[in-house]
């Protein structure tokens, strides 16, 4: 056992509920410090995305039938469809004077700590660089513009990066927040894979990248761009493409990000926090992933499902 492993196991034991006590957490909800549910970057150029509207979608069983769906042509409409289906808003709710949004990817307590980024080069209709997806307005904020002539990705491919803002969960759940963020990142990964499947695209987990690599590519390690705003923790990076499996090495993409022009400043989600939970940062540091050798991996194939039964209309 290493010191990091001991710290993770200690966190696991400390943040479990027991018959005799609850795990450490706030005594109640401090509505004055409720975090803004949407991260945005003031000053970053905006690119509005089209909505699906009433566009036809494949059936659920089509996703499990090999060859049932042909790959959509890369472009803005297809990319916008993936982001809407995986991370977009599904509804707005209201009770009295309070209004809140629901999203397509499930989240603990509807707190949505997960942020999504798109990295493109040569993607039709979109400038090369790093873009943050703002679900509230269904648009992309261009955080980084790659230098002319730098094409770190093959044609028909983009990278999808996911990060977590621990404070969003800690506001309600205290020290257990890291557990919920890990839970939600799994939801987000599954949502991205299902959304890509509706387009006939494939998602590949870039497991060799380190947390530091992901943070540098997405720009979430940039102190000047965050200031006092709550930080984001790098979680995972995916390649999305028309091919079955596509590995993207870190070096070229990181060089493009390092030499690119960064813009935008992160918004602060809560003016004050009241309570901070240092153990969350400690366990996150203990779980930090180094860069590792590329290990070819594909998720197991989705099981083939029988055709959906015909719908019947029940008489009144």
URMOBEL-V496126 format. One record per pair of residues at least 24 apart in sequence whose ideal C-beta (glycine too) atoms are under 6 Angstrom apart, sorted by sequence separation. I is the first residue (numbers start at 1). GAP is how many residues later the second one is. If there is no record, write none. Layout:
BEGIN
i->I gap->GAP
i->I gap->GAP
END
This chain:
BEGIN
i->162 gap->26
i->50 gap->27
i->209 gap->28
i->52 gap->29
i->87 gap->29
i->122 gap->29
i->50 gap->30
i->121 gap->30
i->49 gap->31
i->121 gap->31
i->206 gap->31
i->52 gap->32
i->121 gap->32
i->122 gap->33
i->205 gap->33
i->206 gap->33
i->123 gap->35
i->203 gap->35
i->204 gap->35
i->217 gap->36
i->203 gap->37
i->213 gap->37
i->217 gap->37
i->229 gap->37
i->120 gap->38
i->216 gap->38
i->201 gap->39
i->229 gap->39
i->230 gap->39
i->118 gap->40
i->119 gap->40
i->217 gap->40
i->225 gap->40
i->226 gap->40
i->228 gap->40
i->204 gap->41
i->209 gap->41
i->202 gap->42
i->204 gap->42
i->219 gap->43
i->117 gap->44
i->196 gap->44
i->89 gap->46
i->116 gap->46
i->88 gap->47
i->247 gap->47
i->87 gap->48
i->114 gap->48
i->115 gap->48
i->75 gap->49
i->76 gap->49
i->74 gap->50
i->75 gap->50
i->83 gap->50
i->88 gap->50
i->114 gap->50
i->185 gap->50
i->113 gap->51
i->233 gap->51
i->113 gap->52
i->161 gap->53
i->245 gap->53
i->113 gap->55
i->113 gap->56
i->111 gap->57
i->161 gap->57
i->163 gap->57
i->111 gap->58
i->109 gap->63
i->167 gap->63
i->165 gap->65
i->165 gap->67
i->113 gap->68
i->163 gap->69
i->164 gap->69
i->114 gap->70
i->163 gap->70
i->113 gap->71
i->114 gap->71
i->163 gap->71
i->164 gap->71
i->108 gap->72
i->163 gap->72
i->162 gap->73
i->114 gap->74
i->162 gap->74
i->37 gap->75
i->108 gap->75
i->144 gap->75
i->39 gap->76
i->108 gap->76
i->143 gap->76
i->161 gap->76
i->107 gap->77
i->211 gap->77
i->159 gap->78
i->160 gap->78
i->211 gap->78
i->210 gap->79
i->159 gap->80
i->160 gap->80
i->210 gap->80
i->106 gap->81
i->210 gap->81
i->74 gap->82
i->105 gap->82
i->157 gap->82
i->158 gap->82
i->105 gap->83
i->157 gap->84
i->208 gap->84
i->156 gap->85
i->105 gap->86
i->156 gap->86
i->208 gap->86
i->49 gap->89
i->130 gap->89
i->157 gap->89
i->49 gap->90
i->41 gap->91
i->48 gap->91
i->46 gap->93
i->47 gap->93
i->40 gap->94
i->46 gap->95
i->44 gap->97
i->45 gap->97
i->38 gap->98
i->44 gap->98
i->44 gap->99
i->41 gap->100
i->152 gap->100
i->117 gap->101
i->152 gap->101
i->175 gap->102
i->178 gap->102
i->174 gap->103
i->177 gap->103
i->152 gap->104
i->175 gap->104
i->86 gap->105
i->178 gap->105
i->86 gap->106
i->150 gap->106
i->170 gap->107
i->86 gap->109
i->85 gap->110
i->146 gap->110
i->147 gap->112
i->82 gap->113
i->144 gap->113
i->82 gap->114
i->146 gap->114
i->166 gap->114
i->145 gap->115
i->144 gap->116
i->145 gap->116
i->115 gap->117
i->144 gap->118
i->78 gap->121
i->143 gap->121
i->141 gap->123
i->72 gap->127
i->72 gap->128
i->71 gap->129
i->70 gap->130
i->69 gap->131
i->35 gap->132
i->35 gap->133
i->63 gap->134
i->35 gap->136
i->58 gap->140
i->57 gap->141
i->25 gap->148
i->26 gap->148
i->25 gap->149
i->24 gap->150
i->24 gap->151
i->23 gap->153
i->15 gap->160
i->15 gap->161
i->71 gap->171
i->44 gap->219
i->43 gap->220
i->44 gap->220
i->43 gap->221
i->43 gap->222
i->41 gap->223
i->42 gap->223
i->41 gap->225
i->40 gap->227
i->36 gap->233
i->35 gap->234
i->35 gap->235
i->33 gap->237
i->64 gap->238
i->33 gap->239
i->64 gap->240
i->33 gap->241
i->64 gap->241
i->30 gap->244
i->61 gap->244
i->61 gap->247
i->26 gap->249
i->11 gap->272
i->8 gap->275
i->8 gap->278
i->7 gap->279
i->4 gap->282
END
